[in-house]
């Protein structure tokens, strides 16, 4: 062993390495912190025994080294000699020592430590297995809990269902008992109401005077007749004065219902019933009984009864002394209904026509009756009353075979008064004789004096032909023909030209172009004597009047009477969209040259021109306070009940105006100071709803479901209501072909108002629905054309290339010079034999 150790060393003596104290002081060795492990007791004892054995071996090695260190010199010399021959034993010795050390470490350190780790892993696995085994128990408990909950829910649901059924049965039982009780009380209440109603109706006739005085009507709806008084008349002799009793000759419209006894009903109409009654008038000297006709109106609400009675009282005063109107006896209230008591006439023109063969009257009788009736209607119009119910059965005949008007304007009196029953559909007249604006006066109106001209002309046509206008058609069909399709009744041919002309004018769709009742009276009265001289009239056939008037008519122009001193200007063309240069922007009438037909010339003086101009009256319009009839105006203070924009119907020289507004059944009356000029609209313009309009007055379509569609104005109604069609929308249903619009809710659309190319194209589509498919077809055609042209050019270049190839006819071979000259192109020449 000593030889092996010495053989691995040098000949020089072994000296321990020297260290520098300063370095040890300034650079201390780092210390490694060994972790402290805790082991079980058995392992600790084994480790301690292993440590003891290692300590013993360490001491033995130290002893061997020290013995060698302090060996004698002779021994050292021997060892140095032996190093020359035993050098190869060092490696096996070191390997043996290493194996011995490994064996010792395995037995002393690694085996106990491995056993400890295996034991610990086994314990951990055992604990984990024990935990996994308990999860099955937990799952079983969860299943049991879920089953218990399901059972509890089912039990609760069954209990709730049972309770609901029991509660429902109890509720139905209680409701049935309550229903029976309520029905019994209702029957008792209805029986009491019927008894009270009968008692009230019985007592009403005798207590009507007290009732009227209680509600405050008597002083307003009737003319209070003053009590008679006596006075002494001086007749030259102061000693013999004559006593005179003064009484009022003013009639009162009120009649005590006890004085009227109804006998039987003789007619029924859209506004009430007509009864034959006996009227008892008692005075100091005599009692008078005579037959009267009682027009009993449909019942109205109590709060509107006073308004209607006031209107009837005013109408009674206006009809007194009017020729051509039936004689009114008075007004009363019978059985809770307002009654108009009038003279009883034996028959009417309608009854007379029914008895004649063919049902038509002679031309002379027609002209005579028309003159009588037109006089009465004209007088009512002059007092501000409309009739709106002109037909042959309302034209009564008196003892002298003269025609009198039997209806004094009940439909006009009922305007604005609602009926208590929803079953009563209020119409402003009889459908066969109603003008277009009568069907929807608040939309297509308003109604005016010219409205009666349509109904009167229908009656004249019926008297001439014996056929009722629109005979055999329902009210809906008549509405469709008159209002939507703008058809006109058939008029007989062969009439005198002025008569035929005035009848044609009565059937104009725009009532402003119709003649007034005074115009009809003048024409028929001027031809009455001629008809009587010429004899009867022969039916030469009939024709349908389908012409439409786009400009002004003579009737429209003749309604404006010019006087000296009036301010005038040139009349604008109807539906003119472009500003025109006026011949007379503003002038003053200084002279008249007019015939009896209100047609002729006037002398107009212009500012800056000395001599007046001679101008035809039809080319001028009167201007008052800056406004003229037909101007578009706007109210300065808007009223939510109607549209703020309308058309001026007339303006008087004192500044009072009449304007047609959407939402009003009649003309609005006011002062010119309340109006201002508004933007005008004409036929052919494109309009759409404003962006800020969320809920328009009338239905309006949308474009693509997003924005309001744009349409073209096809008609302008007298109140400014716009009839708009949408040519850009393809519609197969006629009811969606046109729409109505409030001028206050729309704005004009044109190419100048479109800010970009997209809106310009969208407006181009508004002109017709075929614009888009036409442009698409045009684009496809252009694309195909361009494609064909490009294809032809490509084929032409290929043909040229083929013709430019080099041919060798002698050898029957040819080669394309392009391919031959460009071998890098990858194409090989084609060789062929001739």
C-alpha positions in Angstrom: 0.0 0.0 0.0 2.9 2.3 0.9 4.6 1.5 -2.4 1.4 2.4 -4.3 1.0 5.7 -2.6 4.6 6.7 -3.0 4.6 5.7 -6.6 2.0 8.3 -7.4 4.1 11.2 -5.8 7.2 13.0 -6.9 10.7 12.6 -5.5 10.5 16.0 -3.8 9.4 16.0 -0.2 5.8 16.8 0.5 5.2 20.2 1.8 1.8 21.6 2.7 0.7 24.6 0.6 1.4 28.0 1.9 -1.3 30.5 2.4 -1.2 34.2 2.7 -2.7 35.4 5.9 -3.7 38.7 4.4 -5.7 37.0 1.7 -7.5 34.9 4.3 -8.3 37.9 6.3 -9.6 40.0 3.5 -11.3 37.3 1.4 -13.0 34.8 3.7 -14.2 31.5 2.3 -17.8 31.2 1.5 -19.9 28.9 3.6 -22.5 26.6 2.2 -25.7 26.4 4.2 -26.6 22.7 4.5 -30.3 22.1 4.9 -31.4 20.5 8.1 -33.3 17.3 7.6 -35.4 15.6 10.2 -35.5 11.8 10.0 -37.3 9.2 12.0 -35.6 7.7 15.0 -34.6 4.4 13.4 -33.0 6.2 10.5 -31.2 8.6 12.8 -29.7 5.7 14.7 -28.5 4.1 11.5 -27.0 7.3 10.3 -25.2 7.8 13.5 -23.6 4.3 13.3 -22.5 5.0 9.7 -21.0 8.3 10.7 -19.0 6.5 13.5 -17.6 4.0 11.0 -16.6 6.8 8.6 -14.8 8.6 11.4 -12.8 5.5 12.3 -11.7 5.1 8.7 -10.7 8.7 8.5 -8.5 8.3 11.5 -6.9 5.3 10.0 -6.0 7.1 6.8 -4.6 10.0 8.7 -2.5 7.6 10.7 -1.1 6.1 7.6 -0.3 9.4 6.0 1.5 10.6 9.1 3.5 7.4 9.3 4.7 7.9 5.8 5.5 11.5 6.5 7.7 10.8 9.4 9.3 7.7 7.9 13.1 7.4 8.1 15.2 8.5 5.1 16.2 5.0 4.2 12.6 4.1 3.7 12.0 7.2 1.7 14.9 6.3 -0.6 13.5 2.8 -1.1 10.1 4.2 -2.0 11.7 6.6 -4.5 13.4 3.6 -6.1 10.2 1.6 -6.2 8.4 4.4 -8.0 10.2 3.5 -11.2 8.6 0.1 -11.3 5.1 0.3 -9.6 3.6 3.3 -11.3 0.7 1.2 -13.0 -0.8 0.1 -9.7 -2.1 3.5 -8.8 -5.2 3.4 -11.1 -6.6 0.1 -9.8 -6.0 1.2 -6.3 -7.9 4.4 -6.9 -10.7 2.5 -8.6 -10.9 0.0 -5.8 -11.1 2.9 -3.3 -13.8 4.5 -5.4 -15.9 1.3 -5.5 -15.4 0.8 -1.8 -16.6 4.4 -1.2 -19.6 3.9 -3.4 -20.5 0.7 -1.6 -20.1 2.4 1.7 -22.2 5.3 0.7 -24.9 3.1 -0.7 -25.2 1.1 2.4 -24.8 4.0 4.8 -26.7 6.8 3.1 -28.5 6.2 -0.1 -30.3 2.9 0.8 -31.8 4.3 4.0 -32.7 7.4 2.3 -34.4 5.5 -0.6 -36.3 3.3 1.8 -37.5 6.4 3.6 -38.7 8.0 0.4 -40.5 4.8 -0.7 -42.1 4.6 2.6 -43.3 8.2 2.4 -44.6 7.7 -1.2 -46.5 4.6 0.0 -48.1 6.6 2.8 -49.1 9.4 0.4 -50.6 6.9 -2.1 -52.5 5.2 0.7 -53.9 8.6 1.8 -54.8 9.5 -1.8 -56.6 6.1 -2.2 -58.5 6.6 0.9 -59.6 10.1 -0.4 -60.7 8.6 -3.7 -62.8 6.0 -2.0 -64.7 8.7 -0.1 -65.7 10.5 -3.4 -68.1 7.6 -4.2 -69.8 8.2 -0.9 -70.1 11.9 -1.6 -71.6 11.2 -5.0 -74.1 8.8 -3.4 -75.1 11.5 -1.0 -75.6 14.0 -3.8 -77.8 11.6 -5.7 -79.9 11.1 -2.6 -80.2 14.9 -2.1 -81.2 15.4 -5.7 -83.8 12.7 -5.4 -85.2 14.3 -2.3 -85.4 17.7 -4.0 -87.2 16.2 -7.0 -89.7 14.6 -4.8 -90.2 17.8 -2.8 -90.7 19.8 -6.0 -93.2 17.3 -7.4 -95.1 17.4 -4.1 -95.1 21.2 -4.0 -96.2 21.4 -7.7 -99.1 19.0 -7.1 -100.1 21.0 -4.0 -100.0 24.3 -5.9 -102.0 22.8 -8.8 -104.6 21.5 -6.4 -104.8 24.9 -4.6 -105.1 26.7 -8.0 -108.0 24.5 -9.0 -109.8 25.0 -5.8 -109.2 28.7 -5.9 -110.4 28.9 -9.5 -113.6 27.1 -8.6 -114.2 29.4 -5.7 -113.5 32.5 -7.9 -115.8 31.3 -10.6 -118.4 30.7 -8.1 -118.0 34.1 -6.6 -118.0 35.7 -10.1 -121.2 33.9 -11.1 -122.9 35.0 -7.9 -121.7 38.6 -8.5 -122.7 38.5 -12.2 -126.2 37.3 -11.3 -126.4 40.0 -8.7 -125.2 42.7 -11.1 -127.5 41.5 -13.9 -130.5 41.6 -11.5 -129.5 45.1 -10.4 -129.0 46.2 -14.0 -132.4 44.9 -15.0 -134.0 46.8 -12.1 -132.0 49.9 -13.1 -133.1 49.6 -16.7 -136.7 49.2 -15.7 -136.4 52.3 -13.5 -134.8 54.2 -16.4 -137.5 53.2 -18.8 -140.1 54.3 -16.3 -138.4 57.5 -15.8 -138.0 58.0 -19.5 -141.6 57.4 -20.1 -142.5 59.8 -17.3 -140.1 62.4 -18.6 -141.4 62.2 -22.2 -144.9 62.5 -20.9 -144.1 65.5 -18.8 -141.7 67.1 -21.4 -144.4 68.3 -23.7 -146.2 70.2 -21.0 -143.0 71.4 -19.3 -140.9 72.4 -22.3 -141.2 76.1 -21.7 -139.9 75.7 -18.2 -137.1 73.5 -19.4 -136.0 76.1 -21.9 -136.1 78.9 -19.4 -134.0 76.7 -17.0 -131.2 76.1 -19.4 -131.2 79.7 -20.6 -132.3 79.2 -24.2 -135.5 81.1 -24.5 -134.0 84.5 -24.4 -131.5 83.7 -27.2 -133.2 81.4 -29.6 -136.5 83.2 -30.0 -137.6 86.7 -30.6 -139.3 87.8 -27.4 -142.6 89.5 -28.3 -143.2 92.6 -26.2 -146.4 92.9 -24.3 -149.1 95.0 -25.9 -149.6 98.5 -24.5 -152.2 101.3 -24.9 -151.6 104.9 -25.9 -153.9 107.8 -26.8 -153.7 109.3 -30.2 -154.3 113.0 -30.7 -156.5 113.7 -33.7 -156.9 117.5 -33.6 -159.4 117.7 -30.8 -157.7 117.6 -27.3 -161.0 116.7 -25.7 -161.5 113.6 -27.9 -158.4 111.5 -27.7 -158.4 108.1 -29.5 -157.2 105.1 -27.5 -155.0 102.7 -29.5 -153.7 99.3 -28.5 -150.1 98.7 -29.8 -149.0 95.2 -30.4 -145.8 93.8 -32.0 -146.0 92.3 -35.4 -142.7 90.5 -34.9 -143.1 86.7 -35.0 -141.5 84.4 -32.5 -140.0 81.1 -33.7 -140.9 79.1 -30.6 -144.0 77.0 -30.7 -145.4 75.3 -27.6 -145.2 71.5 -28.2 -148.7 71.1 -26.7 -150.0 73.1 -29.7 -148.7 70.5 -32.2 -150.3 67.1 -32.5 -148.5 64.5 -34.7 -150.7 62.5 -36.9 -148.5 60.1 -39.1 -145.1 60.0 -40.6 -145.0 60.9 -44.3 -141.3 60.6 -45.0 -137.8 59.7 -43.7 -134.4 61.0 -44.8 -130.8 61.1 -43.8 -131.3 63.9 -41.3 -134.6 62.9 -39.7 -138.3 62.2 -40.3 -141.2 64.2 -41.7 -144.6 64.0 -40.0 -148.0 65.4 -40.9 -149.3 67.2 -37.8 -152.1 69.6 -36.7 -151.1 73.0 -35.4 -153.5 74.7 -33.0 -153.2 78.4 -32.8 -155.4 80.1 -30.2 -156.0 83.8 -29.9 -158.5 86.0 -28.0 -160.8 86.2 -31.0 -160.5 82.7 -32.6 -158.9 79.2 -32.6 -157.2 78.1 -35.7 -156.4 74.5 -36.7 -154.5 73.7 -39.8 -152.2 71.0 -41.2 -148.4 71.5 -41.0 -145.4 69.5 -41.9 -143.0 68.7 -39.0 -139.3 67.9 -39.8 -138.1 66.0 -36.7 -134.3 65.9 -36.6 -132.3 63.1 -35.1 -131.6 63.5 -31.4 -128.5 65.4 -30.4 -126.7 65.7 -27.1 -128.1 68.1 -24.5 -124.9 70.3 -24.5 -125.3 70.7 -28.3 -129.0 71.3 -28.3 -128.7 75.0 -27.4 -126.2 75.6 -30.2 -128.5 74.0 -32.8 -131.6 75.9 -31.5 -129.6 79.1 -31.7 -128.7 78.3 -35.3 -132.3 77.5 -36.2 -133.5 80.7 -34.6 -131.1 82.7 -36.7 -132.1 80.8 -39.8 -135.8 81.5 -39.0 -135.2 85.2 -39.0 -133.2 85.0 -42.2 -135.9 83.0 -44.1 -138.7 85.4 -43.3 -140.0 87.1 -46.4 -137.7 85.2 -48.7 -139.4 84.2 -52.0 -138.7 80.7 -53.3 -138.2 79.2 -49.8 -140.9 77.3 -47.9 -142.8 79.1 -45.2 -141.5 78.3 -41.7 -144.0 78.3 -38.9 -141.6 77.9 -36.0 -139.4 75.6 -33.9 -140.3 73.2 -31.1 -138.9 70.3 -29.2 -141.2 67.2 -29.2 -140.2 63.9 -27.5 -136.7 65.3 -26.9 -136.1 66.0 -30.6 -135.8 69.3 -32.3 -138.6 69.9 -34.8 -139.0 72.4 -37.6 -142.6 73.3 -38.2 -143.4 74.5 -41.7 -146.3 74.9 -44.1 -147.6 71.7 -45.6 -147.3 71.5 -49.4 -149.2 68.9 -51.4 -146.4 67.7 -53.5 -142.9 68.2 -54.9 -141.2 68.3 -58.3 -139.9 64.7 -57.6 -143.5 63.5 -57.1 -144.6 65.2 -60.3 -141.8 63.6 -62.2 -142.7 60.2 -60.8 -146.2 60.6 -62.3 -145.0 61.5 -65.8 -144.2 59.0 -68.5 -140.5 58.9 -68.9 -140.0 60.9 -65.7 -138.8 64.1 -67.3 -140.3 67.6 -67.4 -140.8 69.8 -70.4 -138.1 72.3 -71.1 -140.4 75.3 -70.3 -141.3 73.9 -66.9 -137.6 73.1 -66.1 -136.6 76.7 -66.9 -139.5 78.1 -64.9 -138.7 75.9 -61.9 -135.0 76.6 -62.1 -135.6 80.4 -62.0 -137.9 80.1 -59.0 -135.5 78.0 -57.1 -132.3 79.9 -58.0 -133.9 83.1 -56.7 -134.6 81.5 -53.3 -131.1 79.9 -53.1 -129.4 83.1 -54.1 -131.2 85.0 -51.3 -130.1 82.3 -48.8 -126.5 82.6 -50.0 -126.6 86.3 -49.7 -127.4 85.9 -46.0 -124.6 83.4 -45.5 -126.5 80.1 -45.5 -125.8 77.0 -47.6 -128.4 74.3 -48.5 -126.2 71.2 -49.3 -129.3 69.1 -49.9 -130.7 70.1 -53.3 -132.7 67.4 -55.0 -136.1 67.3 -56.8 -138.0 65.8 -53.8 -136.9 68.8 -51.7 -138.3 71.2 -54.4 -141.9 71.7 -53.2 -144.8 73.1 -55.3 -147.3 75.6 -53.9 -150.9 76.3 -55.0 -149.7 78.4 -57.9 -147.4 75.6 -59.2 -144.4 77.6 -58.3 -141.3 75.8 -57.0 -140.1 76.6 -53.4 -137.1 75.2 -51.6 -138.2 72.7 -49.0 -134.9 72.3 -47.2 -133.4 75.4 -45.8 -129.9 73.9 -45.1 -130.2 71.3 -42.3 -126.9 69.7 -43.2 -125.1 73.0 -43.0 -126.7 73.6 -39.5 -125.4 70.2 -38.3 -121.8 71.0 -39.1 -119.7 70.5 -36.0 -122.5 68.9 -34.0 -121.8 65.2 -33.2 -124.6 62.7 -33.2 -125.1 60.6 -30.1 -125.4 57.3 -31.9 -122.5 55.8 -33.8 -125.0 54.0 -36.1 -126.0 57.4 -37.6 -123.4 58.2 -40.3 -123.6 61.9 -40.9 -123.3 63.0 -44.5 -123.5 66.5 -45.9 -126.2 65.6 -48.3 -127.5 62.8 -50.5 -124.7 60.9 -52.3 -126.2 61.2 -55.8 -126.1 65.0 -55.5 -123.0 65.6 -53.5 -120.0 67.6 -54.8 -116.5 66.2 -54.4 -115.7 68.5 -51.5 -118.9 67.4 -49.6 -117.5 63.9 -49.1 -114.5 65.0 -47.1 -114.9 68.8 -46.5 -112.0 69.0 -44.0 -109.7 67.3 -46.5 -111.0 68.1 -50.0 -113.0 71.2 -49.1 -113.9 73.5 -47.7 -117.5 73.7 -48.7 -118.6 77.0 -50.2 -121.5 78.6 -52.1 -120.3 76.9 -55.3 -120.9 73.5 -53.6 -124.6 74.1 -54.0 -124.1 74.7 -57.7 -123.0 71.0 -58.2 -126.1 69.7 -56.4 -128.4 72.1 -58.2 -127.0 71.2 -61.6 -127.5 67.4 -60.8 -131.2 68.2 -60.0 -131.5 70.2 -63.3 -130.1 67.2 -65.3 -132.5 64.9 -63.5 -135.4 67.1 -64.4 -134.3 67.2 -68.1 -133.6 63.5 -68.5 -135.8 61.8 -65.9 -132.8 59.8 -64.7 -131.2 60.3 -61.3 -127.4 61.0 -61.5 -125.3 57.9 -60.7 -128.5 55.9 -60.6 -128.1 52.3 -59.5 -124.7 52.9 -57.8 -123.9 52.6 -54.1 -122.5 55.4 -52.1 -119.0 53.9 -52.3 -119.2 53.6 -56.1 -120.3 57.2 -56.3 -117.5 58.3 -54.1 -115.0 56.4 -56.3 -116.4 58.0 -59.4 -116.8 61.6 -58.3 -113.8 62.0 -55.9 -111.1 59.6 -57.1 -111.8 59.3 -60.9 -113.2 62.9 -61.1 -116.1 61.8 -63.4 -119.0 64.1 -64.1 -122.8 63.4 -64.6 -124.2 63.0 -68.0 -125.9 66.1 -69.4 -128.4 66.2 -72.2 -127.3 67.5 -75.6 -129.2 70.0 -77.8 -129.5 72.6 -75.1 -128.8 76.3 -75.8 -125.1 76.9 -75.7 -125.1 79.2 -72.7 -127.2 76.7 -70.7 -125.0 73.8 -71.7 -121.9 75.9 -70.8 -123.2 76.8 -67.3 -124.1 73.2 -66.6 -120.6 72.1 -67.7 -119.2 74.7 -65.4 -121.2 73.4 -62.4 -119.4 70.1 -62.7 -115.9 71.4 -62.4 -113.9 69.5 -59.9 -112.4 72.7 -58.4 -115.3 74.6 -57.0 -113.6 77.9 -57.6 -114.2 77.4 -61.3 -117.9 76.7 -60.9 -120.5 79.4 -61.5 -122.3 81.1 -58.6 -126.1 80.7 -58.1 -126.5 84.2 -59.5 -124.8 83.2 -62.7 -127.1 80.2 -63.1 -130.1 82.4 -62.5 -129.0 85.0 -65.0 -128.4 82.4 -67.8 -131.7 80.5 -67.3 -133.7 83.7 -66.8 -132.3 85.2 -70.0 -133.3 82.1 -72.0 -136.7 81.5 -70.3 -138.8 83.6 -72.7 -136.9 82.2 -75.7 -137.8 78.7 -74.7 -141.4 79.5 -74.2 -141.6 81.0 -77.7 -139.7 78.2 -79.4 -141.7 75.4 -77.8 -140.6 72.1 -76.3 -137.3 70.3 -76.2 -136.3 67.1 -78.0 -133.8 64.7 -76.5 -131.0 64.3 -79.1 -128.9 61.9 -77.0 -126.4 62.2 -74.2 -122.7 62.5 -73.9 -120.2 62.1 -71.1 -118.3 65.2 -70.1 -114.7 64.1 -69.5 -112.8 67.2 -70.3 -110.5 68.5 -67.6 -109.7 72.2 -67.1 -106.0 72.9 -66.5 -106.3 76.7 -66.7 -108.6 79.4 -65.6 -112.3 79.3 -66.6 -114.5 82.1 -67.5 -116.5 81.5 -64.3 -113.4 81.8 -62.2 -112.3 85.1 -63.9 -115.8 86.7 -63.7 -116.0 86.4 -59.9 -113.6 89.3 -59.4 -115.3 92.7 -60.1 -112.9 95.5 -60.7 -113.7 99.0 -59.7 -112.0 102.3 -60.3 -109.2 102.8 -57.7 -108.4 99.1 -57.4 -104.8 98.0 -57.3 -104.3 95.3 -60.0 -101.5 93.2 -61.4 -101.1 90.7 -64.3 -102.7 87.4 -63.5 -100.2 84.5 -63.2 -100.7 81.5 -65.4 -102.2 78.6 -63.4 -99.6 76.0 -62.3 -96.8 78.2 -63.4 -93.5 77.0 -61.9 -91.2 79.5 -63.6 -91.1 83.2 -62.7 -92.6 85.3 -65.6 -92.2 88.9 -66.5 -95.5 90.6 -65.7 -96.9 93.1 -68.2 -98.4 95.0 -65.2 -96.5 94.3 -62.0 -98.7 96.8 -60.2 -101.1 99.5 -61.4 -104.3 101.4 -60.6 -107.6 101.1 -62.4 -108.7 104.5 -63.6 -111.5 103.6 -66.1 -113.9 100.8 -67.0 -115.1 99.6 -70.4 -117.4 96.7 -69.5 -120.6 95.1 -70.9 -123.4 93.5 -69.1 -121.5 90.1 -68.8 -118.8 91.6 -66.7 -116.4 91.3 -69.5 -114.5 94.0 -71.2 -111.5 96.3 -70.8 -110.2 98.5 -68.1 -107.8 101.5 -68.1 -104.8 100.9 -65.8 -102.3 103.6 -64.9 -98.7 102.4 -64.2 -96.1 104.1 -62.2 -93.8 106.1 -64.4 -96.1 105.9 -67.5 -98.3 109.0 -68.2 -100.9 107.4 -70.4 -103.0 104.6 -69.0 -103.0 101.2 -70.6 -106.1 99.4 -72.0 -106.1 95.9 -70.6 -108.6 93.1 -70.7 -110.1 92.3 -67.3 -109.4 88.6 -67.6 -105.7 89.2 -67.6 -105.8 91.2 -64.3 -106.3 90.3 -60.7 -107.2 92.7 -57.8 -104.5 93.2 -55.1 -105.6 94.3 -51.7 -103.1 94.7 -48.9 -100.6 92.9 -51.0 -102.8 89.8 -51.4 -104.9 88.5 -54.3 -107.3 85.6 -54.6 -105.4 82.3 -55.2 -102.3 83.3 -53.2 -100.7 80.8 -50.8 -100.8 82.2 -47.3 -99.7 81.1 -43.8 -101.2 82.1 -40.5 -98.9 84.1 -38.3 -100.3 82.4 -35.2 -100.7 78.7 -35.9 -103.8 76.7 -34.8 -103.2 73.0 -34.1 -106.8 72.2 -35.2 -105.9 72.8 -38.8 -103.0 73.3 -41.2 -101.3 76.7 -41.0 -100.8 76.9 -44.8 -103.8 77.4 -47.2 -105.0 79.2 -50.3 -106.7 82.6 -50.2 -110.3 82.2 -51.5 -111.3 85.8 -51.5 -110.3 89.2 -50.1 -112.6 92.1 -49.7 -111.6 95.7 -50.0 -111.8 96.3 -46.3 -109.2 93.6 -45.6 -111.5 90.7 -44.6 -110.4 87.4 -46.1 -111.7 83.9 -46.6 -109.1 81.1 -46.7 -109.3 77.4 -47.2 -107.2 75.3 -44.7 -106.9 71.6 -44.4 -108.8 70.5 -41.3 -111.7 73.0 -41.6 -115.0 72.1 -43.1 -115.8 75.7 -44.0 -113.8 78.8 -45.1 -111.7 80.5 -42.4 -112.8 84.1 -41.9 -110.4 86.7 -40.6 -108.3 89.7 -41.4 -105.4 90.1 -43.9 -103.2 91.3 -41.1 -103.3 87.7 -39.6 -101.7 86.2 -42.8 -98.3 86.2 -44.5 -97.2 84.9 -47.9 -96.2 81.3 -48.1 -94.3 79.1 -50.5 -96.5 78.1 -53.4 -96.8 74.6 -54.9 -97.9 73.7 -58.5 -98.8 70.7 -60.5 -95.7 68.8 -61.7 -93.4 69.7 -58.8 -91.7 67.0 -56.8 -92.1 67.0 -53.0 -91.4 64.9 -50.0 -92.1 65.1 -46.3 -89.7 67.1 -44.2 -87.1 65.1 -42.2 -88.5 66.5 -38.9 -92.0 65.2 -39.6 -92.4 62.0 -37.7 -96.2 61.6 -37.7 -97.7 63.2 -40.9 -101.3 64.2 -41.2 -101.9 61.8 -44.1 -100.3 58.5 -45.0 -97.1 58.8 -46.9 -94.9 56.0 -48.3 -91.2 55.4 -47.5 -88.4 54.6 -49.8 -86.7 51.4 -48.9 -88.3 51.5 -45.5 -85.9 54.2 -44.4 -86.6 57.8 -45.7 -89.7 59.4 -47.0 -90.4 58.8 -50.7 -90.5 61.6 -53.3 -93.6 62.2 -55.4 -95.0 64.5 -58.1 -97.9 66.8 -57.5 -100.8 65.9 -59.8 -103.5 68.1 -58.3 -103.9 71.0 -55.9 -107.2 71.2 -54.0 -108.8 74.5 -53.1 -107.7 74.3 -49.5 -104.0 73.7 -50.4 -104.1 69.9 -50.0 -101.7 68.3 -52.4 -102.6 65.1 -54.4 -99.3 63.4 -55.0 -98.5 60.4 -57.2 -95.3 58.4 -57.1 -94.1 57.5 -60.6 -90.9 56.1 -59.2 -92.8 53.3 -57.4 -94.4 50.4 -59.4 -97.8 49.9 -57.9 -100.4 47.4 -59.0 -103.1 48.6 -56.7 -105.1 51.7 -57.5 -105.6 52.8 -54.0 -101.9 53.2 -53.5 -101.4 55.2 -56.7 -101.9 58.6 -55.2 -101.6 60.1 -51.7 -102.5 63.4 -50.0 -100.1 65.8 -48.3 -100.3 68.9 -46.1 -98.3 71.7 -47.7 -96.9 72.7 -44.3 -95.3 69.2 -43.9 -93.5 68.9 -47.3 -90.5 70.4 -49.1 -89.8 70.9 -52.8 -87.2 68.5 -54.4 -85.4 69.3 -57.6 -81.9 68.7 -59.1 -80.8 72.0 -57.7 -81.6 70.9 -54.1 -79.6 67.7 -54.4 -76.1 68.3 -52.9 -74.3 65.2 -54.3 -74.4 62.8 -57.3 -76.1 60.1 -55.2 -79.1 62.2 -54.5 -79.2 63.4 -58.0 -79.4 59.8 -59.2 -82.1 59.0 -56.6 -84.1 62.0 -57.8 -83.7 60.8 -61.4 -85.4 57.5 -60.3 -88.3 59.5 -58.9 -89.4 60.4 -62.5 -90.4 56.9 -63.4 -90.0 53.4 -61.9 -88.4 52.2 -65.2 -85.3 54.5 -64.8 -83.4 52.0 -62.7 -84.0 48.9 -64.9 -83.4 51.0 -68.0 -80.0 52.2 -66.6 -79.1 48.6 -65.6 -80.0 47.3 -69.1 -78.0 50.2 -70.6 -75.0 49.4 -68.4 -75.2 45.7 -69.4 -75.5 46.6 -73.1 -72.5 48.9 -72.9 -70.5 46.2 -71.1 -71.4 43.7 -73.7 -70.6 46.1 -76.5 -67.2 46.9 -75.0 -66.5 43.2 -74.5 -67.4 42.4 -78.1 -65.3 45.3 -79.4 -62.3 44.1 -77.3 -62.8 40.5 -78.5 -62.8 41.6 -82.1 -59.6 43.6 -81.7 -57.9 40.6 -80.1 -59.1 38.3 -82.9 -58.0 40.8 -85.5 -54.5 40.9 -84.1 -54.3 37.1 -84.1 -55.3 37.0 -87.8 -52.7 39.6 -88.6 -50.1 37.5 -86.9 -51.1 34.5 -88.9 -50.9 36.4 -92.1 -47.5 37.8 -91.3 -45.9 34.3 -90.9 -43.3 33.3 -93.6 -44.4 30.6 -96.1 -42.1 28.4 -98.3 -44.3 27.1 -101.2 -41.5 25.2 -103.2 -40.7 22.7 -100.5 -44.3 22.6 -99.2 -43.0 23.7 -95.8 -43.3 26.9 -93.8 -42.1 28.3 -90.5 -43.4 31.1 -88.4 -40.7 33.6 -88.2 -41.7 34.7 -84.7 -41.3 31.3 -83.3 -38.2 30.6 -85.3 -36.6 33.9 -84.2 -37.5 33.3 -80.5 -36.4 29.8 -79.6 -36.5 30.7 -75.9 -40.2 31.0 -75.9 -40.6 27.3 -75.6 -42.7 26.9 -78.8 -41.6 24.6 -81.6 -42.2 25.3 -85.2 -44.8 23.3 -87.0 -43.4 21.4 -90.0 -45.8 20.1 -92.6 -45.8 18.6 -96.0 -47.8 20.0 -98.9 
